[in-house]
Amino acid sequence: MKIKYFNDTDTALVEFTDNGVKETMEISENVYLDLDAAGNPVSMTIEHA
């Protein structure tokens, strides 16, 4: 797992795996979950972190 923070956009990216992203789901207004082809979590983006 890797966590990256982007100060210029106040965004955090939590990477769970290196798998390719097939779909992105909006969990809430500022939280997005990327899924692979099997529906497993790949990463999560948190805006206004």
C-alpha positions, 0 to 999 in steps of 0.5 A: 500500500502506498499513500501520496498527498498532493499539496497543490490540490489537497488530494490524497491517493491511497494505492492498494495494488498496482492492478489496472483500473477498470471502473471508478465509483463515487463513494461520496462527494469527495471520495472515489474508489477505483476497481479492477476488472474483478471488482477489487479495490485498486486505489482511493482518491480523497479530495480536500484531504 
